[in-house]
Amino acid sequence: MARTLTVLAPVAGTVLDLAEVPDPVFAQAMVGPGAAIRPTTGVQAAVAPVDGIVSALQPHAFVVTSGMHGVLVHLGIETVSLAGEGYTTLARRGASVTAGAPVVRWRPDEVIARGLSALCPVIAVQADPAAVELLAPAGTVVAGGTPLLRWSPEGR
């Protein structure tokens, strides 16, 4: 039986509408619905948004899969070009994690200093948009680990 999943904010910062992300793949919700976070500066540990398995892990992005739900966290835009510089993975691919556990450490201000966007899309991968509810509206300041989305199998 499908269950409702609460997705936590993986980083501290200000919640934005996904449409504000300067990448059409995220802004147009091609991967799935969600939200973005403009992270606070300084060292941040990006945390697992849900309990599950780290099913994909790159220094700049990761997916945690919980049952049939996959949640993508992308740490900045176009940050694959950094080839991992400025990121430290704290978990391993295939590892079981609890929501709120650190997965990647990074410095958003270093991403910005390199001329890239540090916005962090948080995506309910391939979800029906009607099944995802924003719990922290745009403009809300959140801490890492704050409830951000509710992903319901029946929709809202």
C-alpha positions as CSV (number, residue, x, y, z in Angstrom):
1,M,0.0,0.0,0.0
2,A,1.3,3.4,-0.9
3,R,2.0,5.9,1.9
4,T,2.3,9.6,2.3
5,L,5.9,10.8,2.5
6,T,7.1,14.0,4.2
7,V,10.1,15.4,2.4
8,L,12.5,17.5,4.5
9,A,14.4,20.5,3.4
10,P,17.9,19.2,2.7
11,V,19.6,22.6,3.3
12,A,18.9,25.8,5.3
13,G,17.7,28.8,3.3
14,T,14.7,30.5,1.7
15,V,12.1,28.5,-0.2
16,L,11.4,29.5,-3.8
17,D,9.0,28.3,-6.4
18,L,10.6,25.7,-8.7
19,A,9.8,28.0,-11.7
20,E,12.4,30.5,-10.4
21,V,15.3,28.0,-10.9
22,P,17.5,29.1,-13.9
23,D,17.4,25.7,-15.5
24,P,14.4,24.7,-17.7
25,V,14.6,21.0,-16.7
26,F,13.9,22.0,-13.1
27,A,11.8,25.2,-13.7
28,Q,9.4,23.3,-16.0
29,A,9.2,20.3,-13.6
30,M,10.4,17.9,-16.3
31,V,11.9,15.6,-13.7
32,G,9.0,16.1,-11.3
33,P,7.4,18.7,-9.1
34,G,9.0,20.1,-6.0
35,A,10.5,23.3,-4.6
36,A,13.9,25.1,-4.6
37,I,15.9,26.6,-1.7
38,R,18.2,29.5,-1.9
39,P,20.8,28.3,0.6
40,T,22.4,30.3,3.4
41,T,26.1,30.8,2.9
42,G,28.9,29.1,4.8
43,V,29.5,25.4,5.2
44,Q,26.3,23.3,5.0
45,A,25.6,19.7,5.3
46,A,22.9,18.7,2.8
47,V,20.8,16.1,4.6
48,A,18.7,13.2,3.4
49,P,15.1,14.5,2.7
50,V,13.5,11.1,3.6
51,D,14.4,7.8,5.2
52,G,15.7,5.5,2.5
53,I,18.5,4.3,0.3
54,V,21.0,6.7,-1.4
55,S,20.3,5.3,-4.9
56,A,22.3,7.9,-6.8
57,L,25.2,10.0,-5.5
58,Q,27.4,12.6,-7.2
59,P,29.2,15.3,-5.2
60,H,26.7,18.0,-6.5
61,A,23.5,15.9,-6.4
62,F,21.9,12.8,-4.8
63,V,18.7,10.8,-4.8
64,V,17.2,9.1,-1.8
65,T,14.7,6.4,-2.6
66,S,12.0,5.5,-0.1
67,G,9.9,2.6,-1.3
68,M,8.6,3.7,-4.7
69,H,9.4,7.4,-4.1
70,G,12.7,9.0,-5.2
71,V,13.7,12.5,-4.0
72,L,16.4,14.3,-6.0
73,V,18.5,17.0,-4.3
74,H,20.6,19.1,-6.6
75,L,23.1,21.3,-4.9
76,G,23.4,24.3,-7.3
77,I,22.7,24.7,-11.0
78,E,25.3,23.7,-13.6
79,T,27.5,22.5,-10.7
80,V,28.4,19.3,-12.5
81,S,31.0,21.5,-14.2
82,L,32.8,21.8,-10.8
83,A,33.7,18.1,-11.0
84,G,33.2,17.7,-7.3
85,E,35.4,20.6,-6.2
86,G,34.0,22.2,-3.1
87,Y,31.8,19.2,-2.2
88,T,32.5,16.3,0.2
89,T,30.3,13.2,0.1
90,L,29.4,12.0,3.6
91,A,27.4,8.9,2.6
92,R,27.9,6.2,0.1
93,R,25.7,5.1,-2.8
94,G,23.6,2.2,-1.6
95,A,23.7,3.3,2.0
96,S,20.6,3.3,4.2
97,V,20.0,6.8,5.6
98,T,17.5,8.4,8.0
99,A,15.8,11.6,7.1
100,G,18.0,14.5,8.4
101,A,21.3,12.5,8.1
102,P,24.1,14.4,6.4
103,V,24.8,13.2,2.8
104,V,27.0,16.0,1.3
105,R,29.0,18.9,2.8
106,W,29.4,22.0,0.6
107,R,29.8,25.8,0.5
108,P,27.1,27.6,-1.4
109,D,29.1,30.8,-1.3
110,E,32.0,29.1,-3.2
111,V,29.5,28.0,-5.9
112,I,28.3,31.7,-6.2
113,A,31.9,32.9,-6.3
114,R,32.5,30.7,-9.4
115,G,29.6,32.5,-11.1
116,L,27.1,29.6,-10.7
117,S,23.7,29.5,-9.1
118,A,23.6,27.9,-5.6
119,L,19.8,27.3,-5.8
120,C,18.9,23.8,-4.7
121,P,16.0,22.1,-6.4
122,V,14.3,19.4,-4.3
123,I,12.3,17.1,-6.7
124,A,9.7,14.4,-6.2
125,V,11.0,12.4,-9.1
126,Q,8.3,11.6,-11.7
127,A,5.5,12.4,-9.2
128,D,2.1,13.5,-10.3
129,P,2.0,17.2,-9.5
130,A,-1.4,16.8,-7.9
131,A,0.3,14.4,-5.4
132,V,2.8,16.9,-4.1
133,E,2.0,19.7,-1.6
134,L,4.3,22.4,-0.6
135,L,4.4,22.6,3.2
136,A,6.8,25.6,3.4
137,P,5.5,28.3,0.9
138,A,7.8,30.4,-1.2
139,G,9.6,33.1,1.0
140,T,9.7,30.8,4.1
141,V,13.1,30.5,5.7
142,V,13.8,26.9,6.6
143,A,16.4,25.0,8.5
144,G,17.8,21.8,7.0
145,G,15.4,19.1,8.2
146,T,12.3,21.2,8.2
147,P,9.3,19.6,6.4
148,L,9.2,21.0,2.9
149,L,6.8,18.8,0.8
150,R,4.1,16.2,1.3
151,W,4.0,13.5,-1.3
152,S,0.6,11.7,-1.2
153,P,-0.2,8.7,-3.3
154,E,-3.8,9.9,-3.8
155,G,-3.0,13.5,-4.5
156,R,-4.3,16.5,-2.6
